[in-house]
Each structure stands twice: as C-alpha cells, then as structure tokens.
Amino acid sequence: MNTILKLYMCFFKIGVFGYGGGYAMLPLIQREVVTKNAWLTTTEFLDIIGISQMTPGPISINTATFVGYKISGFWGSVFATLGVVSFSFILVSIATHYILKFKDSNVLKSALTGMRPALIGLIFSAFLSLSKQSYIDIKSIIIGGFILLMSLKTKIHPILTIVIAGGMGTLFYGIM
C-alpha cells in the first residue's frame, strides 16, 4: 500500500476509535505510529508530542501533521491530518441533527456520563506510558514536579509553563 494512503488509513482509524480527544488518543497513536508501523522511535514520538503541545490546535491533529510530514513530507502531513479529522467531520455532519433532537434524553446523558471515567482512564494510561520515557532521572522528576506544583498552586498560563520547563531543561541538561 502506498505510504501516503497508509498514513491516511492509520490516522483515519485513530480518528474513528480515538473518542475523547487528543490526550485520550495518545495511547492509540503511539501504538500505531511507534509499535505497529515503526514510523517513529519512542523518543521521536515524545518529541513530536512536545512540539504538538507548543503549537496551536488539537494535539491529535498536530501529531498527525508532524508524523505525516516526517514520514512523507508535505503530502504525508496533508493526508495524515485529513485522516484523523475525516471521521469526526462525517460524524458531526450527520449527528448534529440527532444530538439536538435528543439532547434531553436520559439515555444519551447516561451514556455520556458513563464515558467520562473511561476517558480519564485513557488519559491516565497515556500519562503512565509517556512518563516511563520522560522521567529518566532526578532532574526530569524535579522539572515535572515543579511544573505540576506551579500548575496546581497558581493560574500560570500553560505556554509559560512550557517556557519555564524548557528553561529548566536548558539549565539542568545544557549547562550542568
């Protein structure tokens, strides 16, 4: 199968089964991109996740764009991005009428309420998977802990936390 078509189909599958947004999609993206297709190493995947965090837009779309570009250049990025958004576009186009019609349905409300804990579980799973590769020494634990405390104790902007973490990384790893 053509690499560009394979990228589209891979990210289309991620878009279909990645209910819950970007963070919930991360384990699926990692399995498809790193484990199954071996397009990226775990380190490259983590780097792309970091870049995706710093750029505007949803993490799943940014990740698809960066992975596609790394694998097949411009057209790879276009088709990977189209793949990850195609199902959502189709589903939203069809479902909007019915969601509005049944917005007061107890069945719909109950189903959505039941999905929330599962989404938190998927996000936590992504955290555990990525943390094994990210917290490699005491310096990385200090950076992560400091940013966590700042995020919980202050209303600091997420972009500023990324800049601070980058500065700490430069200080800890670049100079020492």
Biotite code that builds the C-alpha atoms (Angstrom):
import biotite.structure as struc

atoms = struc.array([
    struc.Atom([0.000, 0.000, 0.000], chain_id="A", res_id=1, res_name="MET", atom_name="CA", element="C"),
    struc.Atom([1.234, 3.485, -0.844], chain_id="A", res_id=2, res_name="ASN", atom_name="CA", element="C"),
    struc.Atom([2.779, 5.198, 2.231], chain_id="A", res_id=3, res_name="THR", atom_name="CA", element="C"),
    struc.Atom([0.538, 8.260, 1.919], chain_id="A", res_id=4, res_name="ILE", atom_name="CA", element="C"),
    struc.Atom([-2.582, 6.087, 1.724], chain_id="A", res_id=5, res_name="LEU", atom_name="CA", element="C"),
    struc.Atom([-1.294, 4.036, 4.667], chain_id="A", res_id=6, res_name="LYS", atom_name="CA", element="C"),
    struc.Atom([-0.830, 7.258, 6.666], chain_id="A", res_id=7, res_name="LEU", atom_name="CA", element="C"),
    struc.Atom([-4.381, 8.318, 5.808], chain_id="A", res_id=8, res_name="TYR", atom_name="CA", element="C"),
    struc.Atom([-5.850, 4.941, 6.795], chain_id="A", res_id=9, res_name="MET", atom_name="CA", element="C"),
    struc.Atom([-3.796, 4.755, 10.008], chain_id="A", res_id=10, res_name="CYS", atom_name="CA", element="C"),
    struc.Atom([-4.905, 8.195, 11.161], chain_id="A", res_id=11, res_name="PHE", atom_name="CA", element="C"),
    struc.Atom([-8.463, 7.593, 9.952], chain_id="A", res_id=12, res_name="PHE", atom_name="CA", element="C"),
    struc.Atom([-8.558, 4.555, 12.275], chain_id="A", res_id=13, res_name="LYS", atom_name="CA", element="C"),
    struc.Atom([-7.174, 6.699, 15.095], chain_id="A", res_id=14, res_name="ILE", atom_name="CA", element="C"),
    struc.Atom([-9.889, 9.277, 14.367], chain_id="A", res_id=15, res_name="GLY", atom_name="CA", element="C"),
    struc.Atom([-12.590, 6.589, 14.438], chain_id="A", res_id=16, res_name="VAL", atom_name="CA", element="C"),
    struc.Atom([-11.517, 4.889, 17.645], chain_id="A", res_id=17, res_name="PHE", atom_name="CA", element="C"),
    struc.Atom([-9.971, 7.867, 19.434], chain_id="A", res_id=18, res_name="GLY", atom_name="CA", element="C"),
    struc.Atom([-13.088, 9.079, 21.239], chain_id="A", res_id=19, res_name="TYR", atom_name="CA", element="C"),
    struc.Atom([-12.318, 11.631, 23.914], chain_id="A", res_id=20, res_name="GLY", atom_name="CA", element="C"),
    struc.Atom([-9.895, 13.975, 22.221], chain_id="A", res_id=21, res_name="GLY", atom_name="CA", element="C"),
    struc.Atom([-6.165, 14.181, 21.776], chain_id="A", res_id=22, res_name="GLY", atom_name="CA", element="C"),
    struc.Atom([-4.913, 13.011, 25.146], chain_id="A", res_id=23, res_name="TYR", atom_name="CA", element="C"),
    struc.Atom([-7.215, 10.008, 25.071], chain_id="A", res_id=24, res_name="ALA", atom_name="CA", element="C"),
    struc.Atom([-5.902, 9.266, 21.557], chain_id="A", res_id=25, res_name="MET", atom_name="CA", element="C"),
    struc.Atom([-2.235, 9.250, 22.591], chain_id="A", res_id=26, res_name="LEU", atom_name="CA", element="C"),
    struc.Atom([-2.024, 5.540, 23.503], chain_id="A", res_id=27, res_name="PRO", atom_name="CA", element="C"),
    struc.Atom([-3.648, 4.615, 20.186], chain_id="A", res_id=28, res_name="LEU", atom_name="CA", element="C"),
    struc.Atom([-1.402, 6.989, 18.224], chain_id="A", res_id=29, res_name="ILE", atom_name="CA", element="C"),
    struc.Atom([1.656, 5.606, 19.996], chain_id="A", res_id=30, res_name="GLN", atom_name="CA", element="C"),
    struc.Atom([0.660, 2.008, 19.272], chain_id="A", res_id=31, res_name="ARG", atom_name="CA", element="C"),
    struc.Atom([0.011, 2.723, 15.582], chain_id="A", res_id=32, res_name="GLU", atom_name="CA", element="C"),
    struc.Atom([2.959, 5.022, 14.898], chain_id="A", res_id=33, res_name="VAL", atom_name="CA", element="C"),
    struc.Atom([5.672, 3.544, 17.137], chain_id="A", res_id=34, res_name="VAL", atom_name="CA", element="C"),
    struc.Atom([4.768, -0.088, 17.757], chain_id="A", res_id=35, res_name="THR", atom_name="CA", element="C"),
    struc.Atom([2.772, -1.271, 14.753], chain_id="A", res_id=36, res_name="LYS", atom_name="CA", element="C"),
    struc.Atom([4.207, 0.731, 11.842], chain_id="A", res_id=37, res_name="ASN", atom_name="CA", element="C"),
    struc.Atom([7.604, 1.638, 13.376], chain_id="A", res_id=38, res_name="ALA", atom_name="CA", element="C"),
    struc.Atom([7.484, 5.039, 11.703], chain_id="A", res_id=39, res_name="TRP", atom_name="CA", element="C"),
    struc.Atom([8.970, 6.673, 14.792], chain_id="A", res_id=40, res_name="LEU", atom_name="CA", element="C"),
    struc.Atom([11.006, 5.669, 17.819], chain_id="A", res_id=41, res_name="THR", atom_name="CA", element="C"),
    struc.Atom([9.555, 6.313, 21.266], chain_id="A", res_id=42, res_name="THR", atom_name="CA", element="C"),
    struc.Atom([11.934, 9.260, 21.668], chain_id="A", res_id=43, res_name="THR", atom_name="CA", element="C"),
    struc.Atom([10.849, 10.766, 18.340], chain_id="A", res_id=44, res_name="GLU", atom_name="CA", element="C"),
    struc.Atom([7.206, 10.247, 19.339], chain_id="A", res_id=45, res_name="PHE", atom_name="CA", element="C"),
    struc.Atom([7.771, 12.080, 22.633], chain_id="A", res_id=46, res_name="LEU", atom_name="CA", element="C"),
    struc.Atom([9.485, 14.915, 20.767], chain_id="A", res_id=47, res_name="ASP", atom_name="CA", element="C"),
    struc.Atom([6.523, 15.206, 18.393], chain_id="A", res_id=48, res_name="ILE", atom_name="CA", element="C"),
    struc.Atom([4.111, 15.213, 21.354], chain_id="A", res_id=49, res_name="ILE", atom_name="CA", element="C"),
    struc.Atom([6.156, 18.048, 22.886], chain_id="A", res_id=50, res_name="GLY", atom_name="CA", element="C"),
    struc.Atom([6.099, 20.022, 19.639], chain_id="A", res_id=51, res_name="ILE", atom_name="CA", element="C"),
    struc.Atom([2.372, 19.333, 19.294], chain_id="A", res_id=52, res_name="SER", atom_name="CA", element="C"),
    struc.Atom([1.838, 20.794, 22.754], chain_id="A", res_id=53, res_name="GLN", atom_name="CA", element="C"),
    struc.Atom([3.632, 24.006, 21.846], chain_id="A", res_id=54, res_name="MET", atom_name="CA", element="C"),
    struc.Atom([1.776, 24.639, 18.596], chain_id="A", res_id=55, res_name="THR", atom_name="CA", element="C"),
    struc.Atom([-1.798, 25.907, 18.446], chain_id="A", res_id=56, res_name="PRO", atom_name="CA", element="C"),
    struc.Atom([-4.522, 23.391, 17.748], chain_id="A", res_id=57, res_name="GLY", atom_name="CA", element="C"),
    struc.Atom([-5.646, 19.975, 18.936], chain_id="A", res_id=58, res_name="PRO", atom_name="CA", element="C"),
    struc.Atom([-2.843, 17.576, 19.850], chain_id="A", res_id=59, res_name="ILE", atom_name="CA", element="C"),
    struc.Atom([-4.200, 14.763, 17.657], chain_id="A", res_id=60, res_name="SER", atom_name="CA", element="C"),
    struc.Atom([-4.253, 16.970, 14.553], chain_id="A", res_id=61, res_name="ILE", atom_name="CA", element="C"),
    struc.Atom([-0.827, 18.447, 15.289], chain_id="A", res_id=62, res_name="ASN", atom_name="CA", element="C"),
    struc.Atom([0.604, 14.985, 15.916], chain_id="A", res_id=63, res_name="THR", atom_name="CA", element="C"),
    struc.Atom([-0.876, 13.639, 12.673], chain_id="A", res_id=64, res_name="ALA", atom_name="CA", element="C"),
    struc.Atom([0.545, 16.610, 10.778], chain_id="A", res_id=65, res_name="THR", atom_name="CA", element="C"),
    struc.Atom([4.040, 16.219, 12.244], chain_id="A", res_id=66, res_name="PHE", atom_name="CA", element="C"),
    struc.Atom([4.105, 12.418, 11.841], chain_id="A", res_id=67, res_name="VAL", atom_name="CA", element="C"),
    struc.Atom([2.843, 12.659, 8.269], chain_id="A", res_id=68, res_name="GLY", atom_name="CA", element="C"),
    struc.Atom([5.472, 15.272, 7.427], chain_id="A", res_id=69, res_name="TYR", atom_name="CA", element="C"),
    struc.Atom([8.252, 13.192, 8.976], chain_id="A", res_id=70, res_name="LYS", atom_name="CA", element="C"),
    struc.Atom([7.207, 10.084, 7.035], chain_id="A", res_id=71, res_name="ILE", atom_name="CA", element="C"),
    struc.Atom([6.215, 11.536, 3.622], chain_id="A", res_id=72, res_name="SER", atom_name="CA", element="C"),
    struc.Atom([6.775, 15.274, 3.595], chain_id="A", res_id=73, res_name="GLY", atom_name="CA", element="C"),
    struc.Atom([4.077, 17.777, 2.684], chain_id="A", res_id=74, res_name="PHE", atom_name="CA", element="C"),
    struc.Atom([1.600, 15.279, 1.198], chain_id="A", res_id=75, res_name="TRP", atom_name="CA", element="C"),
    struc.Atom([2.108, 12.921, 4.130], chain_id="A", res_id=76, res_name="GLY", atom_name="CA", element="C"),
    struc.Atom([1.164, 15.712, 6.521], chain_id="A", res_id=77, res_name="SER", atom_name="CA", element="C"),
    struc.Atom([-1.906, 16.606, 4.453], chain_id="A", res_id=78, res_name="VAL", atom_name="CA", element="C"),
    struc.Atom([-3.200, 13.031, 4.258], chain_id="A", res_id=79, res_name="PHE", atom_name="CA", element="C"),
    struc.Atom([-2.421, 12.121, 7.883], chain_id="A", res_id=80, res_name="ALA", atom_name="CA", element="C"),
    struc.Atom([-4.245, 15.269, 9.029], chain_id="A", res_id=81, res_name="THR", atom_name="CA", element="C"),
    struc.Atom([-7.203, 14.568, 6.745], chain_id="A", res_id=82, res_name="LEU", atom_name="CA", element="C"),
    struc.Atom([-7.260, 11.009, 8.057], chain_id="A", res_id=83, res_name="GLY", atom_name="CA", element="C"),
    struc.Atom([-7.530, 11.996, 11.704], chain_id="A", res_id=84, res_name="VAL", atom_name="CA", element="C"),
    struc.Atom([-10.314, 14.534, 11.083], chain_id="A", res_id=85, res_name="VAL", atom_name="CA", element="C"),
    struc.Atom([-12.370, 12.745, 8.392], chain_id="A", res_id=86, res_name="SER", atom_name="CA", element="C"),
    struc.Atom([-14.452, 10.552, 10.675], chain_id="A", res_id=87, res_name="PHE", atom_name="CA", element="C"),
    struc.Atom([-15.207, 13.391, 13.088], chain_id="A", res_id=88, res_name="SER", atom_name="CA", element="C"),
    struc.Atom([-16.270, 15.621, 10.218], chain_id="A", res_id=89, res_name="PHE", atom_name="CA", element="C"),
    struc.Atom([-18.568, 12.925, 8.809], chain_id="A", res_id=90, res_name="ILE", atom_name="CA", element="C"),
    struc.Atom([-19.957, 12.021, 12.231], chain_id="A", res_id=91, res_name="LEU", atom_name="CA", element="C"),
    struc.Atom([-20.598, 15.611, 13.292], chain_id="A", res_id=92, res_name="VAL", atom_name="CA", element="C"),
    struc.Atom([-22.217, 16.403, 9.960], chain_id="A", res_id=93, res_name="SER", atom_name="CA", element="C"),
    struc.Atom([-24.649, 13.506, 10.342], chain_id="A", res_id=94, res_name="ILE", atom_name="CA", element="C"),
    struc.Atom([-25.148, 13.566, 14.100], chain_id="A", res_id=95, res_name="ALA", atom_name="CA", element="C"),
    struc.Atom([-25.783, 17.259, 14.736], chain_id="A", res_id=96, res_name="THR", atom_name="CA", element="C"),
    struc.Atom([-29.468, 16.959, 13.921], chain_id="A", res_id=97, res_name="HIS", atom_name="CA", element="C"),
    struc.Atom([-29.965, 13.931, 16.167], chain_id="A", res_id=98, res_name="TYR", atom_name="CA", element="C"),
    struc.Atom([-27.931, 15.248, 19.079], chain_id="A", res_id=99, res_name="ILE", atom_name="CA", element="C"),
    struc.Atom([-30.014, 18.410, 19.155], chain_id="A", res_id=100, res_name="LEU", atom_name="CA", element="C"),
    struc.Atom([-33.192, 16.362, 18.857], chain_id="A", res_id=101, res_name="LYS", atom_name="CA", element="C"),
    struc.Atom([-32.263, 14.025, 21.730], chain_id="A", res_id=102, res_name="PHE", atom_name="CA", element="C"),
    struc.Atom([-30.247, 16.424, 23.913], chain_id="A", res_id=103, res_name="LYS", atom_name="CA", element="C"),
    struc.Atom([-32.691, 15.954, 26.794], chain_id="A", res_id=104, res_name="ASP", atom_name="CA", element="C"),
    struc.Atom([-32.663, 12.156, 26.530], chain_id="A", res_id=105, res_name="SER", atom_name="CA", element="C"),
    struc.Atom([-31.745, 10.382, 29.751], chain_id="A", res_id=106, res_name="ASN", atom_name="CA", element="C"),
    struc.Atom([-30.174, 7.562, 27.745], chain_id="A", res_id=107, res_name="VAL", atom_name="CA", element="C"),
    struc.Atom([-27.822, 9.972, 25.948], chain_id="A", res_id=108, res_name="LEU", atom_name="CA", element="C"),
    struc.Atom([-26.970, 11.795, 29.191], chain_id="A", res_id=109, res_name="LYS", atom_name="CA", element="C"),
    struc.Atom([-26.317, 8.473, 30.961], chain_id="A", res_id=110, res_name="SER", atom_name="CA", element="C"),
    struc.Atom([-24.109, 7.180, 28.143], chain_id="A", res_id=111, res_name="ALA", atom_name="CA", element="C"),
    struc.Atom([-22.022, 10.362, 28.124], chain_id="A", res_id=112, res_name="LEU", atom_name="CA", element="C"),
    struc.Atom([-21.753, 10.285, 31.925], chain_id="A", res_id=113, res_name="THR", atom_name="CA", element="C"),
    struc.Atom([-20.545, 6.688, 31.729], chain_id="A", res_id=114, res_name="GLY", atom_name="CA", element="C"),
    struc.Atom([-17.884, 7.596, 29.169], chain_id="A", res_id=115, res_name="MET", atom_name="CA", element="C"),
    struc.Atom([-16.236, 10.274, 31.318], chain_id="A", res_id=116, res_name="ARG", atom_name="CA", element="C"),
    struc.Atom([-14.443, 7.895, 33.725], chain_id="A", res_id=117, res_name="PRO", atom_name="CA", element="C"),
    struc.Atom([-13.212, 5.829, 30.777], chain_id="A", res_id=118, res_name="ALA", atom_name="CA", element="C"),
    struc.Atom([-11.739, 8.943, 29.174], chain_id="A", res_id=119, res_name="LEU", atom_name="CA", element="C"),
    struc.Atom([-9.919, 9.823, 32.379], chain_id="A", res_id=120, res_name="ILE", atom_name="CA", element="C"),
    struc.Atom([-8.584, 6.240, 32.404], chain_id="A", res_id=121, res_name="GLY", atom_name="CA", element="C"),
    struc.Atom([-7.301, 6.618, 28.832], chain_id="A", res_id=122, res_name="LEU", atom_name="CA", element="C"),
    struc.Atom([-5.634, 9.926, 29.675], chain_id="A", res_id=123, res_name="ILE", atom_name="CA", element="C"),
    struc.Atom([-4.037, 8.378, 32.778], chain_id="A", res_id=124, res_name="PHE", atom_name="CA", element="C"),
    struc.Atom([-2.859, 5.437, 30.662], chain_id="A", res_id=125, res_name="SER", atom_name="CA", element="C"),
    struc.Atom([-1.200, 7.867, 28.231], chain_id="A", res_id=126, res_name="ALA", atom_name="CA", element="C"),
    struc.Atom([0.397, 9.643, 31.185], chain_id="A", res_id=127, res_name="PHE", atom_name="CA", element="C"),
    struc.Atom([1.843, 6.415, 32.568], chain_id="A", res_id=128, res_name="LEU", atom_name="CA", element="C"),
    struc.Atom([3.101, 5.275, 29.195], chain_id="A", res_id=129, res_name="SER", atom_name="CA", element="C"),
    struc.Atom([4.761, 8.597, 28.381], chain_id="A", res_id=130, res_name="LEU", atom_name="CA", element="C"),
    struc.Atom([6.078, 9.168, 31.913], chain_id="A", res_id=131, res_name="SER", atom_name="CA", element="C"),
    struc.Atom([8.193, 5.997, 31.733], chain_id="A", res_id=132, res_name="LYS", atom_name="CA", element="C"),
    struc.Atom([10.086, 7.594, 28.853], chain_id="A", res_id=133, res_name="GLN", atom_name="CA", element="C"),
    struc.Atom([10.048, 11.179, 30.163], chain_id="A", res_id=134, res_name="SER", atom_name="CA", element="C"),
    struc.Atom([11.070, 10.820, 33.811], chain_id="A", res_id=135, res_name="TYR", atom_name="CA", element="C"),
    struc.Atom([14.518, 9.419, 33.190], chain_id="A", res_id=136, res_name="ILE", atom_name="CA", element="C"),
    struc.Atom([16.447, 10.912, 36.099], chain_id="A", res_id=137, res_name="ASP", atom_name="CA", element="C"),
    struc.Atom([16.124, 13.135, 39.161], chain_id="A", res_id=138, res_name="ILE", atom_name="CA", element="C"),
    struc.Atom([16.399, 16.302, 37.032], chain_id="A", res_id=139, res_name="LYS", atom_name="CA", element="C"),
    struc.Atom([13.366, 15.373, 34.923], chain_id="A", res_id=140, res_name="SER", atom_name="CA", element="C"),
    struc.Atom([11.406, 14.498, 38.076], chain_id="A", res_id=141, res_name="ILE", atom_name="CA", element="C"),
    struc.Atom([12.282, 17.901, 39.572], chain_id="A", res_id=142, res_name="ILE", atom_name="CA", element="C"),
    struc.Atom([11.156, 19.700, 36.400], chain_id="A", res_id=143, res_name="ILE", atom_name="CA", element="C"),
    struc.Atom([7.895, 17.717, 36.239], chain_id="A", res_id=144, res_name="GLY", atom_name="CA", element="C"),
    struc.Atom([7.176, 18.168, 39.946], chain_id="A", res_id=145, res_name="GLY", atom_name="CA", element="C"),
    struc.Atom([7.906, 21.897, 39.847], chain_id="A", res_id=146, res_name="PHE", atom_name="CA", element="C"),
    struc.Atom([5.635, 22.441, 36.841], chain_id="A", res_id=147, res_name="ILE", atom_name="CA", element="C"),
    struc.Atom([2.896, 20.325, 38.467], chain_id="A", res_id=148, res_name="LEU", atom_name="CA", element="C"),
    struc.Atom([3.074, 22.397, 41.670], chain_id="A", res_id=149, res_name="LEU", atom_name="CA", element="C"),
    struc.Atom([3.044, 25.661, 39.714], chain_id="A", res_id=150, res_name="MET", atom_name="CA", element="C"),
    struc.Atom([0.038, 24.499, 37.709], chain_id="A", res_id=151, res_name="SER", atom_name="CA", element="C"),
    struc.Atom([-1.893, 23.453, 40.818], chain_id="A", res_id=152, res_name="LEU", atom_name="CA", element="C"),
    struc.Atom([-0.994, 26.437, 43.013], chain_id="A", res_id=153, res_name="LYS", atom_name="CA", element="C"),
    struc.Atom([-1.143, 29.316, 40.521], chain_id="A", res_id=154, res_name="THR", atom_name="CA", element="C"),
    struc.Atom([-3.119, 30.347, 37.475], chain_id="A", res_id=155, res_name="LYS", atom_name="CA", element="C"),
    struc.Atom([0.003, 30.344, 35.328], chain_id="A", res_id=156, res_name="ILE", atom_name="CA", element="C"),
    struc.Atom([-0.595, 30.131, 31.594], chain_id="A", res_id=157, res_name="HIS", atom_name="CA", element="C"),
    struc.Atom([0.284, 26.725, 30.045], chain_id="A", res_id=158, res_name="PRO", atom_name="CA", element="C"),
    struc.Atom([2.576, 28.364, 27.486], chain_id="A", res_id=159, res_name="ILE", atom_name="CA", element="C"),
    struc.Atom([4.551, 29.963, 30.286], chain_id="A", res_id=160, res_name="LEU", atom_name="CA", element="C"),
    struc.Atom([4.923, 26.559, 31.995], chain_id="A", res_id=161, res_name="THR", atom_name="CA", element="C"),
    struc.Atom([6.353, 25.155, 28.748], chain_id="A", res_id=162, res_name="ILE", atom_name="CA", element="C"),
    struc.Atom([8.807, 28.056, 28.502], chain_id="A", res_id=163, res_name="VAL", atom_name="CA", element="C"),
    struc.Atom([9.825, 27.597, 32.155], chain_id="A", res_id=164, res_name="ILE", atom_name="CA", element="C"),
    struc.Atom([10.255, 23.832, 31.667], chain_id="A", res_id=165, res_name="ALA", atom_name="CA", element="C"),
    struc.Atom([12.368, 24.491, 28.567], chain_id="A", res_id=166, res_name="GLY", atom_name="CA", element="C"),
    struc.Atom([14.499, 26.932, 30.544], chain_id="A", res_id=167, res_name="GLY", atom_name="CA", element="C"),
    struc.Atom([14.900, 24.435, 33.360], chain_id="A", res_id=168, res_name="MET", atom_name="CA", element="C"),
    struc.Atom([15.831, 21.737, 30.852], chain_id="A", res_id=169, res_name="GLY", atom_name="CA", element="C"),
    struc.Atom([18.453, 24.021, 29.296], chain_id="A", res_id=170, res_name="THR", atom_name="CA", element="C"),
    struc.Atom([19.787, 24.860, 32.744], chain_id="A", res_id=171, res_name="LEU", atom_name="CA", element="C"),
    struc.Atom([19.802, 21.268, 34.028], chain_id="A", res_id=172, res_name="PHE", atom_name="CA", element="C"),
    struc.Atom([20.896, 19.432, 30.899], chain_id="A", res_id=173, res_name="TYR", atom_name="CA", element="C"),
    struc.Atom([22.665, 22.056, 28.810], chain_id="A", res_id=174, res_name="GLY", atom_name="CA", element="C"),
    struc.Atom([24.873, 23.677, 31.407], chain_id="A", res_id=175, res_name="ILE", atom_name="CA", element="C"),
    struc.Atom([25.337, 21.086, 34.131], chain_id="A", res_id=176, res_name="MET", atom_name="CA", element="C"),
])
